């Protein structure tokens, strides 16, 4: 059950989002009860005026992820759109499929990127990264001290079927907890560490060596306060979270399983069917997402281009910020 404050806050955000959309002559069409909306009347390649930017920003804050269809936008246009909402991240290392001359764009092409990496073929790589049902759920770069504020993902080539992405609303998941569980979670912090969702190979494992050489870990609040909406967000995911600090490992495992199951309940999620020219723009501070695992056997390419926006250091309910353990500094990638 949600609190009155949470309910009133969601109502206010919905009203502001509706007003911004009407002012910009933009249609925001919700697609699920708690998360996800399709935006019509916007041409990303033509650029957005101030009213359209405000409408899109309000829709992202309200619905956590928004979708655009049939967009003919190139790398430069993708970056220009992202700059309307923040500062694009420039990654020091990108995959070999990423475009030269556009350091803000990271290309993910599963069959190009994963096959043969660290001595593993595509199927084994996916199996070892997602060896439990909930391990694939994550926010982008959640082990950093300052995870990206948002991600904008553009589809170039997609399979004729399969390959959908699913998002979960972490603010709605928090509000859906019982009052005693919310009060308990408000006091907790958890270690997020790169590679905890990976199941090592027997014997020598090149990916384990890679993780040790590029380790990133941060203690984040288990409930963070969203810097723009003021919402309390259940800051948990299956891919990075190592352990709740101060709890024993059995206690931590039980609580994390409960909270992650809460976060990924179907009513808090939305699933998106990609098409060439589709764009998804999500709030990385208030969502986790699940990349597809149903298309690897199909033999069809899936090529996506990603731009991330720089984020801030999360803060908990008591105002205490996250603490970097190793591998990242605010604003330094």
C-alpha positions as CSV (number, residue, x, y, z in Angstrom):
1,X,0.0,0.0,0.0
2,X,1.3,3.4,-0.9
3,X,1.5,6.3,1.6
4,X,-0.6,9.4,1.1
5,X,2.6,11.4,0.4
6,X,3.7,9.0,-2.3
7,X,0.2,9.0,-3.9
8,X,0.0,12.8,-3.9
9,X,3.5,13.1,-5.3
10,X,2.7,10.7,-8.1
11,X,-0.5,12.7,-8.9
12,X,1.4,16.0,-8.9
13,X,4.0,14.6,-11.3
14,X,1.3,13.2,-13.6
15,X,-0.4,16.6,-13.7
16,X,2.8,18.4,-14.5
17,X,3.7,15.9,-17.2
18,X,0.3,16.3,-18.8
19,X,0.5,20.1,-18.8
20,X,4.0,20.0,-20.3
21,X,2.8,17.7,-23.0
22,X,-0.2,19.8,-23.9
23,X,2.0,23.0,-24.0
24,X,4.4,21.3,-26.4
25,X,1.7,19.6,-28.6
26,X,3.2,16.3,-27.7
27,X,1.2,13.1,-27.1
28,X,2.3,11.0,-24.2
29,X,0.6,7.6,-24.4
30,X,1.1,5.4,-21.3
31,X,1.6,1.7,-22.1
32,X,1.5,0.1,-18.6
33,X,0.1,1.0,-15.2
34,X,3.2,2.0,-13.4
35,X,5.9,2.5,-16.0
36,X,6.4,3.2,-19.7
37,X,4.9,5.7,-22.2
38,X,5.1,6.1,-25.9
39,X,5.7,9.7,-27.1
40,X,4.2,10.8,-30.4
41,X,4.6,14.1,-32.3
42,X,8.4,14.4,-31.9
43,X,11.0,14.1,-34.6
44,X,14.3,13.5,-33.0
45,X,16.3,14.2,-36.2
46,X,14.7,17.6,-36.6
47,X,15.6,18.7,-33.0
48,X,13.4,19.6,-30.1
49,X,12.4,23.1,-29.0
50,X,12.3,24.1,-25.3
51,X,8.7,23.1,-24.8
52,X,9.2,19.7,-26.3
53,X,12.3,19.1,-24.2
54,X,10.3,20.0,-21.1
55,X,7.5,17.6,-22.1
56,X,9.9,14.8,-22.7
57,X,11.7,15.4,-19.4
58,X,8.4,15.5,-17.5
59,X,7.3,12.2,-19.2
60,X,10.6,10.5,-18.3
61,X,10.3,11.6,-14.7
62,X,6.7,10.5,-14.5
63,X,6.9,7.2,-16.5
64,X,10.6,6.3,-15.9
65,X,11.0,5.1,-19.5
66,X,9.6,6.6,-22.7
67,X,9.6,5.2,-26.3
68,X,9.8,6.8,-29.7
69,X,9.0,5.0,-32.9
70,X,10.1,5.4,-36.5
71,X,13.0,7.8,-35.8
72,X,15.5,8.4,-38.5
73,X,18.4,9.7,-36.4
74,X,22.1,9.1,-36.9
75,X,24.9,9.1,-34.3
76,X,25.3,12.9,-34.4
77,X,21.5,13.4,-34.0
78,X,21.5,10.9,-31.1
79,X,24.2,12.8,-29.3
80,X,22.5,16.2,-30.0
81,X,19.2,14.8,-28.6
82,X,21.0,13.5,-25.5
83,X,22.6,16.9,-24.9
84,X,19.2,18.5,-24.5
85,X,18.9,16.6,-21.2
86,X,22.4,16.4,-19.7
87,X,26.1,15.8,-20.4
88,X,26.8,12.6,-22.4
89,X,29.3,10.2,-20.8
90,X,32.5,9.5,-22.8
91,X,33.7,6.0,-22.0
92,X,37.4,5.4,-22.0
93,X,36.9,1.9,-23.4
94,X,34.2,0.8,-25.9
95,X,33.5,-2.4,-27.7
96,X,34.9,-2.9,-31.2
97,X,31.5,-2.4,-32.8
98,X,31.3,1.2,-31.5
99,X,31.6,4.0,-34.1
100,X,34.8,5.9,-34.6
101,X,34.5,9.7,-34.3
102,X,31.5,9.5,-31.9
103,X,33.0,8.8,-28.4
104,X,29.7,9.3,-26.7
105,X,28.1,6.4,-28.6
106,X,28.6,2.8,-27.5
107,X,27.3,0.1,-29.8
108,X,26.1,-3.2,-28.4
109,X,26.0,-5.9,-31.0
110,X,25.7,-9.1,-29.1
111,X,26.8,-11.6,-31.7
112,X,29.8,-9.3,-32.6
113,X,30.8,-8.4,-29.1
114,X,30.3,-11.5,-27.0
115,X,31.3,-14.4,-29.2
116,X,34.9,-15.4,-28.4
117,X,35.4,-12.9,-25.6
118,X,37.6,-14.3,-22.8
119,X,37.6,-17.7,-24.4
120,X,33.8,-18.2,-24.3
121,X,31.3,-18.5,-27.0
122,X,28.1,-16.4,-27.0
123,X,25.9,-19.0,-25.2
124,X,28.4,-19.8,-22.5
125,X,29.0,-16.1,-21.9
126,X,25.3,-15.4,-21.4
127,X,24.8,-18.4,-19.2
128,X,27.6,-17.5,-16.8
129,X,26.5,-13.9,-16.6
130,X,22.9,-14.9,-15.8
131,X,23.0,-18.1,-13.9
132,X,20.0,-17.2,-11.7
133,X,16.6,-16.0,-12.8
134,X,17.0,-12.4,-11.5
135,X,20.8,-11.9,-12.1
136,X,20.2,-10.1,-15.4
137,X,18.3,-7.2,-13.9
138,X,20.5,-4.1,-13.6
139,X,20.9,-0.4,-13.8
140,X,23.7,0.8,-16.1
141,X,27.1,1.0,-14.3
142,X,25.5,0.6,-10.9
143,X,28.8,-0.3,-9.3
144,X,30.1,3.3,-9.9
145,X,30.0,6.0,-7.3
146,X,27.9,8.1,-9.8
147,X,25.8,5.8,-12.0
148,X,24.5,7.5,-15.2
149,X,21.4,9.6,-14.7
150,X,19.8,8.3,-17.9
151,X,20.3,6.1,-20.9
152,X,19.1,6.7,-24.5
153,X,19.1,3.5,-26.6
154,X,18.5,3.4,-30.3
155,X,17.8,0.3,-32.4
156,X,19.5,-0.1,-35.8
157,X,19.0,-3.8,-36.5
158,X,16.7,-6.1,-34.6
159,X,15.6,-9.7,-35.0
160,X,12.1,-10.3,-36.6
161,X,10.9,-11.6,-33.3
162,X,12.4,-11.8,-29.8
163,X,14.9,-9.4,-28.4
164,X,12.6,-7.3,-26.2
165,X,13.8,-5.3,-23.3
166,X,11.9,-5.0,-19.9
167,X,12.1,-2.2,-17.4
168,X,11.0,-2.1,-13.7
169,X,9.9,1.0,-11.8
170,X,11.9,1.1,-8.5
171,X,9.9,4.0,-7.0
172,X,6.7,2.1,-7.4
173,X,8.3,-1.1,-6.0
174,X,9.4,0.8,-2.9
175,X,6.0,2.4,-2.4
176,X,4.5,-1.1,-2.7
177,X,6.4,-2.4,0.3
178,X,4.7,-2.6,3.7
179,X,5.4,0.3,6.0
180,X,7.6,-1.7,8.4
181,X,9.7,-3.0,5.4
182,X,10.1,0.5,4.0
183,X,11.2,1.8,7.4
184,X,13.7,-1.1,7.6
185,X,15.0,-0.7,4.1
186,X,15.5,3.1,4.6
187,X,18.2,2.3,7.2
188,X,20.3,-0.1,5.0
189,X,23.2,0.2,2.7
190,X,24.5,-2.3,0.2
191,X,27.8,-3.0,-1.6
192,X,27.5,-2.9,-5.4
193,X,30.4,-4.6,-7.1
194,X,31.3,-5.3,-10.7
195,X,31.1,-9.0,-11.6
196,X,29.1,-10.4,-8.7
197,X,26.5,-11.8,-11.1
198,X,29.1,-13.9,-13.0
199,X,29.6,-17.6,-12.4
200,X,33.3,-18.4,-12.9
201,X,34.6,-21.2,-15.1
202,X,36.4,-24.1,-13.6
203,X,40.2,-23.6,-13.5
204,X,41.7,-20.5,-15.1
205,X,39.1,-17.9,-16.1
206,X,40.2,-14.9,-18.2
207,X,37.1,-12.9,-17.3
208,X,37.8,-13.3,-13.6
209,X,41.3,-12.0,-14.2
210,X,39.8,-9.1,-16.1
211,X,37.4,-8.3,-13.2
212,X,40.3,-8.3,-10.7
213,X,42.2,-5.9,-13.0
214,X,39.2,-3.5,-13.5
215,X,37.4,-3.8,-10.2
216,X,34.7,-1.3,-9.3
217,X,32.8,-1.2,-6.0
218,X,30.6,1.2,-4.1
219,X,28.5,1.2,-1.0
220,X,25.1,2.7,-2.0
221,X,22.0,3.4,0.1
222,X,19.5,0.6,-0.3
223,X,16.9,3.3,-0.7
224,X,18.0,6.4,-2.6
225,X,16.2,9.7,-2.8
226,X,15.6,10.8,-6.4
227,X,17.4,14.1,-6.9
228,X,14.6,15.6,-9.1
229,X,11.4,14.1,-8.0
230,X,12.2,13.5,-4.3
231,X,10.8,9.9,-4.6
232,X,12.3,7.1,-2.5
233,X,13.7,4.5,-4.9
234,X,14.5,0.9,-4.0
235,X,18.1,0.9,-5.2
236,X,18.6,-2.8,-5.8
237,X,19.5,-5.0,-8.7
238,X,20.6,-8.5,-9.5
239,X,23.8,-7.9,-11.4
240,X,25.8,-5.7,-9.1
241,X,24.6,-6.0,-5.5
242,X,27.0,-8.0,-3.4
243,X,25.7,-7.8,0.2
244,X,23.7,-5.6,2.5
245,X,26.3,-4.1,4.9
246,X,25.8,-4.9,8.6
247,X,23.8,-8.1,7.9
248,X,25.1,-11.6,7.9
249,X,25.4,-13.3,4.5
250,X,22.3,-15.5,5.0
251,X,20.3,-12.5,6.3
252,X,21.5,-10.3,3.4
253,X,20.7,-13.0,0.8
254,X,17.2,-13.4,2.1
255,X,16.5,-9.7,2.2
256,X,18.0,-9.0,-1.2
257,X,16.0,-11.9,-2.8
258,X,12.8,-10.5,-1.2
259,X,13.5,-6.9,-2.4
260,X,14.6,-8.0,-5.9
261,X,11.5,-10.1,-6.3
262,X,9.4,-7.1,-5.2
263,X,11.2,-4.8,-7.7
264,X,10.6,-7.1,-10.6
265,X,6.9,-8.0,-9.9
266,X,5.1,-7.9,-13.3
267,X,2.8,-5.0,-12.3
268,X,5.9,-2.8,-11.9
269,X,7.3,-3.6,-15.3
270,X,6.9,-2.8,-19.0
271,X,8.2,-4.8,-22.0
272,X,9.1,-3.1,-25.2
273,X,9.1,-4.6,-28.7
274,X,12.0,-3.1,-30.7
275,X,11.8,-2.1,-34.3
276,X,14.5,-0.4,-36.5
277,X,14.4,3.3,-35.6
278,X,12.9,2.7,-32.1
279,X,14.4,4.8,-29.3
280,X,14.0,4.2,-25.5
281,X,15.0,6.9,-23.0
282,X,15.0,5.8,-19.4
283,X,15.7,7.2,-15.9
284,X,18.6,5.0,-14.8
285,X,18.2,6.3,-11.2
286,X,14.7,4.9,-10.8
287,X,14.7,1.8,-13.0
288,X,16.4,-1.5,-13.6
289,X,16.1,-3.3,-16.9
290,X,16.6,-6.7,-18.3
291,X,18.2,-7.2,-21.7
292,X,16.9,-10.1,-23.8
293,X,18.1,-13.7,-23.6
294,X,15.6,-15.2,-26.0
295,X,17.2,-14.3,-29.3
296,X,20.8,-15.7,-29.1
297,X,19.7,-19.0,-30.8
298,X,17.9,-17.2,-33.7
299,X,20.9,-16.2,-35.7
300,X,19.6,-12.7,-36.4
301,X,21.7,-9.6,-35.6
302,X,20.6,-7.1,-32.9
303,X,22.6,-3.9,-33.1
304,X,21.8,-1.1,-30.6
305,X,23.5,2.3,-30.0
306,X,23.6,3.8,-26.5
307,X,24.3,7.2,-25.1
308,X,24.4,7.7,-21.3
309,X,24.0,11.0,-19.4
310,X,26.3,11.8,-16.4
311,X,24.7,11.2,-13.0
312,X,25.2,12.3,-9.5
313,X,26.3,10.5,-6.3
314,X,23.2,8.8,-4.7
315,X,22.1,9.9,-1.3
316,X,20.0,7.9,1.2
317,X,16.9,8.9,3.2
318,X,19.1,10.4,5.9
319,X,21.1,12.4,3.4
320,X,24.3,10.2,3.6
321,X,25.9,9.8,0.1
322,X,27.3,6.7,-1.4
323,X,30.9,5.7,-0.6
324,X,33.3,4.6,-3.3
325,X,35.4,1.6,-2.4
326,X,37.4,1.2,-5.5
327,X,37.5,1.9,-9.2
328,X,35.5,5.1,-9.7
329,X,35.4,8.8,-8.8
330,X,32.6,11.3,-9.4
331,X,32.7,12.6,-12.9
332,X,35.7,10.6,-14.0
333,X,35.2,7.7,-16.4
